[in-house]
Amino acid sequence: MTASDSAPVPGTEFRLAGIPASPGVATGQLVIFSHEELPVHSTPIAEEQIEDEMRRLEVALLKTREQIQKIKKQLAHSLGAQQTEIFEAHLLVAADSTIAAAVRRQLHMRKVCVENVYQHVIHAYAQSMKEMEDPYLQERAADILDVGRRVIHNLLGRKLADLYALDVPSIILAHDLSPSDTAMLNRQMSLGFATEVGSTTSHTAIMARSLNIPAVVGLHNMLARCEPDAPVIIDGYAGILIVYPTEQTRYDYGQIAKRQHEVEQSLEILRDTPATTKDGRRLVLSANVELPEDLPLIAGSGAEGIGLYRTEFLFLNRVQFPNEDEQTIIYQQVVQASLPHLAIIRTLDLGGDKLPTHQGIDPEPNPFLGWRAIRYCLERPEIFKVQLRAICRANPGGKVRVMFPMIATREELAAALALLAEAREELQAAGIPAAAEVEAGAMIEVPSAALIVDRLAPMVQFFSIGTNDLTQYTLAADRTNERVAALYQPTHPAVLILIRQVVEAARQNGIWVGVCGEMASDVVMTPILLGLGVDEMSMGSVALPRVKKAVQSLHYGECQALADRLIKMDSGEQTRKVLAELAQQTYPELMI
C-alpha cells in the first residue's frame, strides 16, 4: 500500500512510493539532508542580554570549527588530502573576526536574538562577495553561506546532516542530491538514498548503483512526512520507502534480502569466466568508475579494464582545480588498477548537473543544452591541456585511451584531437615520460554525432555510446525531470536506430564500439545491445556479474534476429515489454 496525504502517526508503519533507481533492500535510520536554511525568528532581547548572546555565538562558532576539522580529517583519510581544500576556506570563514564584530554591532542596534542577526550578517557578507570583481572573492560567497548554515544549526541546537560525516549507518533522505553531494558522502555509513525528485538516470541514481546501495527517487513531499532517526526500510526494487516498519514487514524484507544474497553468491563463480554467448560471440565487459576509491572493486568484479573513468569528480568541491601532477598521480592509479587491461579516461565533463561549486560558473537556464563537456574544455584550453598532458603521463612508455564527451560536430572532435597532439608534443619537447601510444575515442551521445558518425569514425580508434544522454537528446526528455520520465525510453526505435547506425559505421572503418550508459548495466537491455552488435559494455562494477550471466545465457544469432524485429516496432514500450519477458524467461534469478 502507499501512504495517503494525511499526516502519519509516529511509530505506525506507512509507505511512500516512488521510482526505483538502484536495486536492493536496506534497513536503517533516517538522516534528513537539506541545503535549505532553518527558519529563524527575530526574538527580542534586552541590552543586558547581548553579552550572553555573543557567548552563544562563540560556542556555536567553536563547535562549527570542530565539526569542520572532523570532516576535513575524515575526508583526508577516505578521499585524500586534495579533497579537503574546500574546508580550509570554511575554517577561515568560521574564524573571521570581522563577521563576529558585525554581529555585535547589529545586536546593539536591533536587539534581537543572535541567530537572527548572524543570518542577516552572513547573507549581507555573501552578497557583497558576489558583487566583487575578483573571481576568488566571488567564490568565497558559497563558503560563507555554507558555514553560516552550519552555525545557525548549532545556535539552534539542531543537528546538521553531513553526508561526509555520518557516524552511524544511515539511509539518506533529501529533496535532491547533487553529484557534488554524492561525491563527498561517507560511503561506509550510507546504506541507501531516497529523494523527492530525480530519475533512474540522474547522477545520484548512477552513483547509488555504482556503490551497490538501494535508491528510490521521485518521492513527492517526503521530507514533510518523515522524522530524523525514524527506522525505515528502503526497497530499491519496487521503489518504496517504508517508515516505522512492523516486525512482519521486517521479516518479509529479510527474506528478500536473503534471496538476493544467494543470487550474488551464485554469480561469484563467473568472475573469471569470459562474457561469451552460447554460440561463441565474445563481449568485453568493463567497469565505470567515478572516484579513485572505487578502483579496488575492479579486480573483484571480473571487469576487463575500465571502460569509463569520470574525471569530473576530481574537479568538484574544490576551490582550485587539481594541477597536472595531482591529476597524473590519479590517472596512473586508474591505469594500474585496470591492468592487464586498458582504461578509458574520459576528459572533463563538467556542466549539466555537475557544476563546480567554487569556480564562479553561473547556472544556465538549460544546462544540458549549454556550456558543458567538450564545449567547456575547448573554451578553457588552459584547463583542458593540463588534463590531456596528465592523461598522456599516466602510462609512460605504454598505452592510454582517452575519450571526449558530448561531441556534436566534426570540428569539435578535430579541435580536441589537435589539443591532444599539442599536449603530447609539449611533453616530448620537455623530455617528460609519456605514453608511447594514445588511442582516442569519441562519445556518441548527441544525435548530430550519430548522424555523421561515418565522418567521425576515420578520426578515432573507438566509439563509446553514452545512452543516457543519447536518449534524452533524441527524445527531448530531460533525464533528470520526473515529469517527462515516461518519455525517456532507451528502447525507443529512434534510439535503437541511432545505435545500429553507429555500430555499422564503426564496422566499415575498422574500429570498435562500446556502450557506457546505463543501458549496459540493465540485464533487460543485454539482448538488444548484443543483437545490435556492440563490442564492449561498461557499467558499475556491482552490475557486471549479472550482465555476464545474462550474456552467457543468450545466443548471439537469436539476439541479432530479435534486434531486427524490435527496431521495427512502433514504440519503446512495446520493445521494453518484449525484452522484459525474454529476460524473465532466460534468467529469472536476475529479475528479483
N, C-alpha and C positions, 0 to 999 in steps of 0.2 A: 504494500500500500504506500501511498505518498501522503505527505502531510498536507493538511488544509492550511488556509491562510490565517487561522486563529492562532493566538499565542500558545506555545507549548507549555505543558505543565512540567516544571522542573522534576527530574527523576523519572518521568514517564517516557517510554520509547516513542520516538517519532522519526519519520524517514523523509529525506529530501532527495528528489530525483533530478538528475542532470544528464550530462553527456559522458559516456565512458571514454576516458582519454589515455589511460595506461592500465593494463590488466593487473589483477592481483587483489588480495584482501589483507587488510591490516587493522589491528585493534590498538587503540591508544587514547591519549588525552589530547584535547584540542588546544592548539595555540593559535590565537587570532592575531594576524599580522595586518597592519594598516599603515599607509603613508599619511592618512588623514590626521590632522591635529585634533587634540581634545578640545572641546568647548570650554572656555574659561570665563567665569563670571567676574564682574567688577565689584567685588565685595568691599564696601568702605572700611577704612581703618583710621584710627586716631594718630595724631602726631607722635605720641609716645610709643606707638607700635612699630614705627619704621625700623628701628634697630633690630627688633625681633624678626621682622620680615627680611631684612638683609642677611641675618644669620640663617634663616631658612634657605635663602638663595645660595649662601656659601656652602651649606650642607649638600644641596642639590647639585651644585657645580662640582664639589668634591666627588660625590657619588657618580656623576656623569663621567668625570675623568677616569675614575676607577673602572667603570664599565667599558670605556673606550680602550683602556690599556689591556683589559681582559680579552676583548675582541681581537685587538691587534696581536696579542700573544697567541691566541688560538688560530688565527689565520696564518700567522707566520709558520706555525707547526704543520698545518694541514695543506696550505696552498703555496707556501714560500714567502720570504720576506718582501718580494716585489709586490705582492698583492696587498700589503698593509700601508702603502704610501698614502692612500686617501685618509687614513685615520691619524696620520701626523697632522694633516690640516685640521681635522676635527679637534685634536688636542689643543691646537693653537687657539681655536675659537673658544673652547671651554675655559681657557685660561686668560682670555682677553680682558684686561682691566678696564679698558675704555667702555666696554659694554656694561660692566658692573657699575661704573661711575655714572653712566647714563641712566641706569635703573634707579640708582639712589636719588638723582635729581628729579626723575619723574615721580618717585614715591612722595617726595616733599611737595611737588606741585599738584598731583592728582589725588593723593591719599586714598588709594585703592590697593587691594592685595597684590603681592609681589608677582604672582603668576600672570596676572592680567598685564601689569606693567612690563614684565620681561617679554611677554609675547609681542606687545606693541613695539618695544625697542628692537627686538630681533627682526621683525618684519621691516622696520624702517632701515636698519643697517643692511639687510639683504637687498632691499630696493635700491639703496644708494650704490651698492656694489654693482648691481645690474646696469646702472646708468654710467658707470665708469668707462673710459675709453680703453684702458689697459685690459686686455683679454684675461690676464691672470687674476686681476681683481674681480672681473665679471664672474669668473668661475668660482670664486670664493662664496658667492651668494648661495649656492647649493649647500656648501659646507655649513654656513651659518644657519640655514633653515633646518638641516638635519640635526645639528647639535641642539638647536632651540627646541625642537620637538622632544628630544630626549630629556632636556632639562625640565620642561613642563611636566612630563610624565613623572619625573622624580619629585617635583614640587607637590604634585597632587597625590603622591603615594601610589601611582598606578604602574603596573609592570608593563614595560615595552617589550614586545616580542621581537627578538633579534634572530633572524633566520640563521645567522652565522655564529650565534652564541647560545643555542639551545642547550640546556643542561639535563634534560630528560627526554626519552624517546617520545616523539610527538607527531600528531597529524596537523598539518598547517592549513588554516583557513584564511582566505584573503579575497578581497574583491578581484584582484588580479595579481599576478607575479610577473615581473619583467625578466628578461634574460639577465639583466644586471643583478636582480634579486637572487635568482636561482643559481647564478654563477658563484655566489658567496655563501650559500647556505651550508649549515653544518650537516654533512651527509650522514654521519653516524647516527644522528638523532632524528633525522627526518624519515618518518615511516610512510608518509603519503601527503598528497596535496588535494585540496578542494577549493575551487574558485567560483565566484559568482558569474564570471564571464569567461570567454575563451572557446576554443575549438580543439578538435583532435589533432590538428597540425600546427597549433600555436607552439612557440618555442618552449613554453612552460611544459606542455604535454610531451614534447620531444625529449626534454631533459628528464622528465619523470620516467619515461620508457628507458632512457639510457641508464638511469640509476636503478632500474628494475623495482620501482615502487609504484603502488597504485595511485591513480589520479582521476578525479571527477571534475568536470568543468560545467559551466552553464547552470549553476545552482542559484537561481534568482532569489534575491532578498535573504540570503542565507545568514549573513552576519547579524542581522537584526533578530534572528531567532535562536542564535546559539550563544552559549556562555563559555568563557575561558575555562579550561581544565575539565570540561564535561567529558565523560567517557564516550567514545564513538567507535564505530566500525566503518571503514571505507571500503566499498565494493567497486573496484575498477573494472570489473567485467560487466556489470549491469548499470553502472553509473549511479550508484546510490550512496548516500551518507546516512548512517543510522546513529541517532543521538540517544544516549541512555538505553543501550540495548538490553533486552531481558536476558535471563540465563538461557532460555530456549534459543534465542537469536544467536547468542554467543556459541552455543553448541553447534547449531546449523552451519555457521560460518567456519567453525573449527573443522568440520568435515570437508567443506570446500577447500580450505587451505591444505588439509591432509592429502586430498586427491591431487591437487596441483603439485605438491611436493613430490608425490610419487611419479608424476609425469616428468618433472625436472630430473629426477634421479635416473629414469629410464633413458633420458636423452644424453646422459653423461658418456655412454659408451660410443656415441657418434663423434665425439670431439675430434679425434684424429683421423676420421674417415673422410674421403673426398665427397664433395657435393656433386654426385653423378646420378643421372636419371636411370631408370630401369633399362632403358635402351641405349645407354652409353654417352649421353650428352653431358659434358663436363662444364660446370659453372665455377666461377671463383666467388666465394663469399668472404667479404672483408668487413672491417668494422668502422663505424663512425665514432669519432672521438671529439668531445667538447673541451675537456680540461686535462692537464698533464696527469692528475691523479687517477684518471681513467685508464692510463696506459697499462698498469699491471693486469687489467681484466682481459687484455687482448689474447695473451697466451692461453689462458684458461678457457676461452670461448671456442677455440679451434679456428679462429679467423685466419685468413690468408692475407695478412697485411692490413693496412689502414686505407680504406677507400675514401675517407673524408676526414681531415683534421681541420676543425673550425678554429681558425686563428683569432677570430674577433674576440673571443672570450679572454684573450690576453690583454685586450685593449680596454675592456670595460672596467668601471670602478677604479680608474687611475687618474691621478692629477696630471701626470705626464705619460705619454705613450712609451712603451718599452723600447730601449735602444737596440742597436744592431747586435751587440754582444749578448745581451739578455735574450733576444729572440733566437739567436744562433744556438744557445745552450738548450732552449726548449725544443727547437726543431731537431737537434741532434738526439735528444731523448726520444722523440717521436720516431725517428729513423731507426734507432737501436731497438725500440720496443716492437717494431714491425718485422725485424729480421727473423728468418732469412728472406722474407718477402719485402715488398716495397711499400712505401707510404705515399699517399697523395696529400699534399699540403695545399689547402685552399687559401688563396690570398684574401685579404681583409674584406669581410662582408658586413661592414657597418651600414646602418640605415635601416629603414623599415621600423621594426620594433626593437632594434638593437642600437640604441643611441648611447655614446659615451657620456657619462653624467657630468664630467668636468672639462669638457673641451669646447664649450661655447657654441655647440651646433644647435641652431634653433629648430624646434619641432616644425614639421611641414604639415600642411592640411591633408595631403595624401601621400604619406611617406613611402608606401610600397611602389608608387609610380614616380618617386622623386630621386633625390640625390643620394644614392646608395651603391654599395658594392663597387663594381669596376668604374662606375661614374665618379664616385668619390675618389678612388685611387688615382685615376688619370688626371684629376684636377689637383691632387695633392702628391705630385711625383716625389717630393722630398720625403714623404712618409712611405710611399709605395716602393721607392728604390731601396730604402733601408730594409724593408721586408724581403724584397727579392734577393738582395745580397745575402741576408741571413739564411734564406732558404737554400741558396747555392752553396753556402758554407756548411750545410747540415750533414753532408756526407763527403768529406774530402777524398778525391780520387775515385769515388763511386758514382752512383746514380741517384738522382732525386726526381720526384714528379711534382709538378706544380699545376694548379688548376685555377682558372679565372672565373669568378661568378658573374651571373647576370649579363652575359654577353648578348647584346641586341643587334649589333651591326658588325660587318666585316672590318670597318675602320677601328672599332674599339679593340677587336682582337689583334689587329695589326699593331696598334699603338702599345698594347700590353706586351706583346712579343718583342717589340723594339726596345722597350724599357728593360725587359729581361735580358736581352742581348747586351745592352749597355752595362747592366749590373755585372754580368759575367766578365765583360772586357775590363771593367774597373778592378775587379778582384785579381784578374790575371796580371794587369799592369802593376798592381801594388804588391804582387808576389804573395797574396793571401791564399792559402789552400782552399780549394773549392771542388765541387762535384765535377767529374770528368764528363758526365752526360746528364742533361736535363731534359726530361720528357715533359712537354707542355700539353695541357688539355683545356677544353672549353666546357663550361657547364651549359647545358641546353635547358633553360628554364623560362625563356621568353619566346612566345610564338614566332616572332620575326626571325630569331635564330634558327628555329626548327624549319622554317620555310626556306631558308637559304643555306641549309646545312651542307648541301653539295659544294658550296663555295667556301665554307669554313673548314671542311674536312681536310683539304690538302695542306692546311696551315698548321695542323696539330697532330699529336700522336694518339690522342684518345678523346672521346666524349664521355661526359657523365651527366645523365639526365636528372635534374632536380625536379622530381614530380610534384613536390609541394607547390613551388612557385609556378611551374608549368601549368598545373591545374587551375590555380587561382587566376592567372593571367589569361588563359584560354577561355575560361568561363566567366571572367569578370566578377568573380566571387571572392571577396577578401577572406582568406583562410582563417583570420582571427575574429571574424564577425559572425556571431552565432545566429544573427537574423537571416543570413544567407547560407547557413550551414547545409541546408538541403540541396543547394545548387552546387556545392563543392563536391564534385564527383570524379575521382580519378579514373573511374570506369566509363566515363562519357566517351562516346565514339570519337569525338574531336580530339580528345587527349590520346586515345589509343592510335588514331591515325598518325598523329604527330610523332609518337614514339616509334612506330613502324618506319616512318619516313627517315628518322634519324638513324635507325639501325641499317636500313638499306643504303643510305649514303656512306655510312662508315664502311660497310662491306665493299662497296665499289672503290673505296680509296685505301683499303687495306689497314684500317685502324679498328680498335676495339671500342665497345660501348658498355658503360656501366650505368647503374641506377643507384643514386644515393638518397633519394627522397623516401618518405615514409611508406610508399608502396612496397619497397623492398623488404620491409620488416613484417609485412602483413601476409600471413600464410594463405589467406583467401586470395591474394593477388599473385601468389607464386606461379600458378599455371599460366596466367595471361602473359606475365613477363617472360617466362620460359618460351611460350609459344611465339611471342613477338621477336625472339631471337637475341635478347641481350646476353652479353658475355660475362658480366660481373654484377653482383648486387652487394651494396654496402649498407650496413644497418648498425644499430646499437648492439653491443656485444651480447647482451642478455637475450636478444631475439634470435641470434644466429643458430643455436642448436635446433630451434623449432623450424626455421626455414630450411635448414639442412635436411631434417627429417621429411619435410614436405617435398623437397626436390627428389630425394631418394625414393619417394613413394609414387612418383609420376613417370609417365612415358613422354619423351620429347615429341615424338611424332604425333601423339594424341593431342598434346598441347598446341602444336602448330595448327592442326585441324580445328581445334577449339578457337584459337585466335582468329582464324579466317572467318569463322562463323560469328563470333562475338563482335568483331569490328564492324559488321554489317547491321548490328542491332540498332534500334531507334533510340534507345535511352540507356543512360548509365545505370538506372535502377534495374532494368532487365538483366544487364550484364552482371551486376553485383549479385543478383539473386542466383543466377546460374553458377557463378563461381563459389558462392557460399554453399550451395547444395553439393557441388563437387568436393569441396574441402571436407564437408561433413561426412561424405561417403568414403573418402580416401584416407583421411587421417583424423577421425573423430576425437582422438585423445588430445589433439591440439586445439580443439574448439571449445574448451571448457569456458 
